[in-house]
Amino acid sequence: MAEEDYEVIALRISWPMVSIGCFLLTLPAKYLLGFLPWRPQPIWLWPLVPPLVIFGLSILGFVVGWIGFRYSERQGLAKVGMFLNGVVLAIVVLMILLWLYIIGVR
């Protein structure tokens, strides 16, 4: 058998596309969490779970976008992913702060 019969398959990860994919996962995350069978025991914690999941996805998307900006050839697409995830981060932080203000946590 010739040695050319087998080659290594190289999978190039497109970091900017993964960043935009994380952003796209944040959009239906609140509705998808409604299908989970569990709920946090203190009932007042349930409204905080979807923003925290969205916060985690957007941080992951922002970090992956930053990696794509540093190490990818598609820097413009990485900037778009970082911007979109940064906007989601800002909105979620404001939402969590407003929720904490409403319930009176000091």
Protein Blocks (a to p, Z undefined) as FASTA:
>chain_A
ZZklpccddddddfklmmmmmmmmmmmmmmmmmmpcbdcfblmlmmmmmmmmmmmmmmmm
mmmmmmmmmmmcblmlmmmmmmmmmmmmmmmmmmmmmmmmmnopZZ
